[in-house]
Amino acid sequence: MKPVKQTKAKTAKKTKPTEPRYDLRLYVAGQTPRSLQALSNLKKICEEHLAGDYRVEIIDLLKKPQLAAGDQILAIPTLVRTLPKPARKIIGDLSNTDRVLVGLDIRLLR
């Protein structure tokens, strides 16, 4: 019987995935024109101003109405920035980019 040769197992470097700096939730009610416009505007804002440093969660209140209570949603569409703290809210279709950036306290990344 041949002796078993022992080798050190190569360990892959474990890197912690970086958490996005901006955590956003968009509350909508189905596929209404205003909800679709808000989603489109949000995608554009995130791509242009947050440079991939964000996470967006879309919450359809027609499917899960109980989730509105957590962020005290009274109107839709509503965008909630949960991170960084403090939380901020913008109500509407997010068509005025400057107001959204100021309202969410987002600085242009350049």
Backbone hydrogen bonds in HBPLUS format (Angstrom, degrees):
<---DONOR---> <-ACCEPTOR-->    atom                        ^
c    i                          cat <-CA-CA->   ^        H-A-AA   ^      H-
h    n   atom  resd res      DA  || num        DHA   H-A  angle D-A-AA Bond
n    s   type  num  typ     dist DA aas  dist angle  dist       angle   num
A0022-TYR N   A0053-ASP O   3.15 MM  31  6.38 155.2  2.22 140.2 147.7     1
A0055-ARG N   A0022-TYR O   2.90 MM  33  6.37 136.8  2.09 152.8 166.4     2
A0023-ASP N   A0083-LEU O   3.06 MM  60  4.85 161.1  2.10 126.9 129.5     3
A0082-THR N   A0023-ASP O   2.81 MM  59  5.50 148.2  1.91 158.2 167.2     4
A0024-LEU N   A0055-ARG O   2.83 MM  31  6.07 178.2  1.83 173.7 174.3     5
A0057-GLU N   A0024-LEU O   2.88 MM  33  6.27 148.5  1.98 143.8 153.9     6
A0025-ARG N   A0080-VAL O   2.80 MM  55  5.09 151.2  1.88 146.5 155.8     7
A0080-VAL N   A0025-ARG O   2.76 MM  55  5.09 163.1  1.79 152.9 159.0     8
A0026-LEU N   A0057-GLU O   2.83 MM  31  6.23 160.1  1.87 157.2 163.6     9
A0059-ILE N   A0026-LEU O   2.85 MM  33  6.05 171.1  1.86 153.0 155.2    10
A0027-TYR N   A0078-THR O   2.77 MM  51  5.16 171.0  1.78 162.1 161.1    11
A0078-THR N   A0027-TYR O   3.09 MM  51  5.16 149.9  2.18 135.3 144.4    12
A0028-VAL N   A0059-ILE O   2.91 MM  31  6.17 164.5  1.94 155.2 158.1    13
A0061-LEU N   A0028-VAL O   2.81 MM  33  6.09 167.6  1.83 167.4 163.1    14
A0036-LEU N   A0032-THR O   2.93 MM   4  6.18 165.5  1.95 162.1 165.8    15
A0037-GLN N   A0033-PRO O   2.89 MM   4  6.03 152.8  1.97 144.2 152.1    16
A0038-ALA N   A0034-ARG O   2.90 MM   4  6.06 157.0  1.95 145.3 151.5    17
A0039-LEU N   A0035-SER O   3.02 MM   4  6.25 159.0  2.06 147.7 153.1    18
A0040-SER N   A0036-LEU O   3.00 MM   4  6.18 160.7  2.03 146.2 151.4    19
A0041-ASN N   A0037-GLN O   2.88 MM   4  6.06 164.7  1.90 153.2 157.4    20
A0042-LEU N   A0038-ALA O   2.86 MM   4  5.97 154.5  1.92 146.9 154.4    21
A0043-LYS N   A0039-LEU O   3.01 MM   4  6.22 161.6  2.04 149.9 154.0    22
A0044-LYS N   A0040-SER O   3.14 MM   4  6.38 160.9  2.18 147.2 152.2    23
A0045-ILE N   A0041-ASN O   2.95 MM   4  6.17 162.7  1.98 151.0 155.6    24
A0046-CYS N   A0042-LEU O   2.88 MM   4  6.05 168.5  1.90 157.0 159.9    25
A0047-GLU N   A0043-LYS O   2.96 MM   4  6.10 166.0  1.98 151.2 155.1    26
A0048-GLU N   A0044-LYS O   3.01 MM   4  6.10 157.2  2.06 148.4 154.6    27
A0049-HIS N   A0045-ILE O   2.84 MM   4  5.74 154.7  1.91 152.2 158.6    28
A0050-LEU N   A0046-CYS O   2.97 MM   4  4.96 152.2  2.05 131.0 135.8    29
A0053-ASP N   A0050-LEU O   2.82 MM   3  5.50 164.2  1.84 132.1 137.6    30
A0063-LYS N   A0060-ASP O   3.11 MM   3  5.61 139.8  2.28 108.8 118.6    31
A0064-LYS N   A0060-ASP O   3.05 MM   4  6.32 157.1  2.10 148.4 155.7    32
A0067-LEU N   A0064-LYS O   3.21 MM   3  5.97 163.8  2.24 121.4 125.5    33
A0068-ALA N   A0065-PRO O   3.20 MM   3  5.82 166.8  2.21 117.8 121.7    34
A0073-ILE N   A0068-ALA O   2.93 MM   5  5.01 170.3  1.94 146.0 148.7    35
A0072-GLN N   A0069-ALA O   3.16 MM   3  4.72 158.1  2.21  97.4 103.7    36
A0092-GLY N   A0077-PRO O   2.88 MM  15  5.40 174.2  1.88 155.7 157.2    37
A0079-LEU N   A0090-ILE O   2.75 MM  11  5.11 167.0  1.77 157.7 160.8    38
A0090-ILE N   A0079-LEU O   2.85 MM  11  5.11 149.9  1.94 147.0 155.4    39
A0081-ARG N   A0088-ARG O   2.78 MM   7  5.13 162.9  1.81 150.3 156.4    40
A0088-ARG N   A0081-ARG O   3.08 MM   7  5.13 147.5  2.19 132.3 142.3    41
A0100-VAL N   A0096-ASN O   3.05 MM   4  6.36 154.9  2.12 153.7 161.7    42
A0101-LEU N   A0097-THR O   2.90 MM   4  6.16 166.2  1.92 159.7 162.5    43
A0102-VAL N   A0098-ASP O   3.01 MM   4  6.19 161.8  2.04 148.6 153.6    44
A0103-GLY N   A0099-ARG O   2.74 MM   4  5.74 160.2  1.78 144.8 151.7    45
A0104-LEU N   A0100-VAL O   2.91 MM   4  5.99 152.0  1.99 150.2 155.9    46
A0106-ILE N   A0101-LEU O   2.88 MM   5  5.02 164.0  1.90 152.5 155.8    47
A0105-ASP N   A0102-VAL O   3.12 MM   3  4.89 151.2  2.20  97.9 106.7    48
